Amino acid sequence: MDPVVVVGGGISGVACARVLTDAGVAVTVLDRGRRLGGRMAVRTVDGHPVDTGASYFTVSDDRFGVVVHDWQLRGLAREWTDTFDVFDGSPGQRGEPKQGSMRWASPGGLRSLVEDLAGGLVTEHIAVEAVTRDEHTGILSVDGRPAAAVVLAMPDPQARRVLDPSFESRAELVDEYAPTMALLAGWQRRSWGDGFDGAFINGDPHLTWVADDGARRGDGAPVLVAHATEGLAAAHLAEPAGAEPAMLEALTRLLGIRESPSWSRVHRWSLAHPAGTRERTHHLGDDGIGLCGDSWASTPRVEAAWLSGTELGAALVARLG
């Protein structure tokens, strides 16, 4: 039998491939990036891994909890905090801290968790152009490579670009995704006080969230990561660097930082998160196309992406026997 081809090396695609491989089904993961991880991305600056995509993850499902417990035992994941500050967009003006579920992080950055999950999988780093099927035999192919089934583990607009219009599963895809940008900034020393982990920002035209990356990873590095509002990100998608001055001004103003950073840069996320939600965890069509990711959930998050890929993998194992 031809292998299942998973297109997309984020946590949903890797989780799907993990289930298939563990069940003895041949599978190949294709991803256009130099490293796996998708939106659980990490950038290394001055020797420090900095999370540029997802900020943290939570655990509510026992199945995911087993995986996270193993990561914790091996030092790959750590409990970070269950409480964030709330800023109202004015310097020094903070609302009541918001307490919730325990947020988890990774000393090596969240991408390291995806790479650990992918251990032993067959992966190739290529950009997929087209998923098609032979009109006579019905055989699926990914850029000419035969496949028993194809999983598209990526944001819907990207899946639409590669999936041939003849597939019925294409009707399941939506185009409503919101952009953001991540500002990474590092200082010589920490000047924003101890006990700060992160903050939700209300009412600011430029920022929605800021995280203390050193507190998040546990090494105390004087590094902050802030996320842009959808409006600011949309206005600067063509030239992300243009958003940096406004983001840096808002960040230093909100945290009362007087010193200029030693370094700073902006990372663009054109398809940061889905604007809508779904009740199903995945799609597996009669045409052999599987769809999974964080948009296949009532609340997009890392755990939801893992569950989506895991449950699609189980569905494929049952179908392929």
Residue, then its C-alpha position, 0 to 999 in steps of 0.5 A: m500500500d502507498p503511504v499516507v502523506v501528511v502535509g504540514g509538520g506542526i503539532s497536529g500533522v505530527a500527532c496524526a503521523r505518530v498515531l499512524t506510525d505506531a499502528g504500523v501504517a507507512v506515513t511520510v510527513l512533508d513540511r516546507g520549513r527547515r524544521l518542524g513545529g509550524r506555529m509552535a515556532v522558535r527563533t534563537v537569538d544570542g543563543h537563547p530560544v525565543d517562542t515566536g508563535a504559540s505562547y504556551f499550552t494548557v492541558s484538559d484532556d487526559r490523553f494529552g496529559v499523558v504526553v505532557h507528563d512524559w515531556q515533564l519527566r524528561g525536562l522538555a516541558r515545565e509548568w509556567t504560571d496560572t495567572f496573568d496580569v491585565f493592562d488596560g492600555s495605559p502605563g501603570q494601570r492594571g486590572e485584576p490579575k486573571q487566573g486560569s488553567m496552568r500554562w505550560a512552556s518549554p525550556g527549549g521552546l515549544r518547537s522542541l516538543v513537536e520535534d520530540l513527538a516526531g522522533g522516528l517519523v519519516t520527514e522531508h522538508i519540501a514545499v508541496e505544490a499540488v494534491t491531485r487524483d487520477e481521473h481514471t484510477g482515482i489514485l491520490s498523489v502529492d506532487g506526483r507521489p502516490a498516497a493511500a490518503v493525504v492529510l492537510a495539517m495546515p491553515d485552511p487557506q494554505a490547504r485550499r491552495v494545494l488541493d485540486p478543486s475536484f476534491e469534495s473535501r475542499a468544501e470543508l475549507v474556510d478562508e477566515y484567518a486573522p493575522t498577527m505579528a510577534l515583536l521579540a526584544g532583548w535587554q542587557r538586564r531585566s527592568w520590569g520587575d520580578g513576578f511578571d509572567g505575562a499580560f493580556i492588554n486591553g484597549d491598546p491599538h498596537l498590542t494584545w499580549v506580552a510574555d516574559d520569555g525568560a520567565r516562560r522558559g525558566d532561565g530569567a533571560p531579559v527577553l520579552v515577546a509581544h503580539a500585535t493587534e489584528g489591525l496593526a498586523a493587517a496594515h503591515l503584512a507587506e513590510p513587517a518591520g514597519a510595525e516594530p516602532a509602534m509595537l516597541e513604543a507600546l511595550t516599553r510604555l506599558l511596562g515602564i521600561r526606559e532603556s532601549p533594547s539591545w536587539s529587536r525584530v518582528h516576525r509576521w504571522s499572516l494566518a495566526h489563528p482561525a476567526g471561526t471555530r468548529e465542533r468536529t475535531h477533524h475531517l476525513g472525506d470519502d475522497g481520501i483527504g483528511l483535514c486537521g489543526d487547531s481550527w477543528a475545535s471550539t477553542p483554537r489552542v495547542e492541545a486542540a491541534w494535538l487532539s485533532g491530529t490524534e483523532l484523525g490518525a485513529a480514524l485513518v487507521a480504522r479506515l485503512g485497516 
